[in-house]
Amino acid sequence: MLIDDALRYVALRRSLGFKLEKTARHLDAFTRHAVANGHSHIRAATALAWTAAVSSTPGARYRRLQEIADFARFLHAEDARHEIPRHRPYYRPCSRPAPYIFTPDELARMLDAAANLRRQKPSPLRRYVHATLIGLLAATGLRVSEALNLRLGDLLPDGVLHIRQTKFNKSRLVPMHASVVAALDAYLRVRATVAGADDHVFLTVGGRPMGRGTANAAFHVILDKAGIAPDRPRRPRIHDLRHTFATRALAQCAMRHEDVARDFVALSTYLGHGHIRHTYWYLEATPDLMGDIAAAAEMLAAEVIA
């Protein structure tokens, strides 16, 4: 019964647009454990014991308990014998690592280093594919997964990318600058001379879709060749190109109070954020930018008071 209830709950949530890939696995494992121990209803003590046994960190325990609590709340509305485990006492605030914001000079050095990667026979694609990937990420703020999932059919007329069913199960259109369109077209001409039947935009030397691991490995080689942050304990990540795009875009936001909200909403939509609070985080992650906007806000407040 509990196992079927979990399947029904996940199916309902997915019909509302949630992916729930990990949640589905966790609830399946929990309900099978509960049924194996003779339970036909969710018991808080069983949930606490199971999450403690399978979780490697306090954060993982909290997330699994939260998933079970949400599921139990759903079932409790139908049958009050289901107990809702208290998960809030296990909450531990987590801090995001500070992003590395690349300077324009560093981006130029990275593109130059990527364009000079060693050619791998029999394909000349390696240097072109990584230079184009880095340039596209820096110029559009795409998630790495979004760029690697691009298909030729997603390159729409007038320099627009169709980003399909991404992190929050949403699709969006991303316009590109003319210089980015030109660089992408140049790459596609080289790609056409070596590519096989696969229609992914970014391919490995062997003609297969490029994976995240391959992109990350090449990125670290490029960082070394470009001499970027060699002594930094935590090396810059390829995802930091997205952070760099967002912070540069925010730095160009208009400071008039009637324009700030509009600019934030536009950037949040462009980046494909599920909630605008994820866009606000880029202010917290960049103290200089936070200070500039705070100063602008104080000026606006002074104008209102005057």
Summary of the structure (lengths in Angstrom):
residues: 306
radius of gyration: 23.8
end to end distance: 66.7
largest distance: 70.7
contacts: 849
relative contact order: 0.09
helix: 61%
strand: 5%
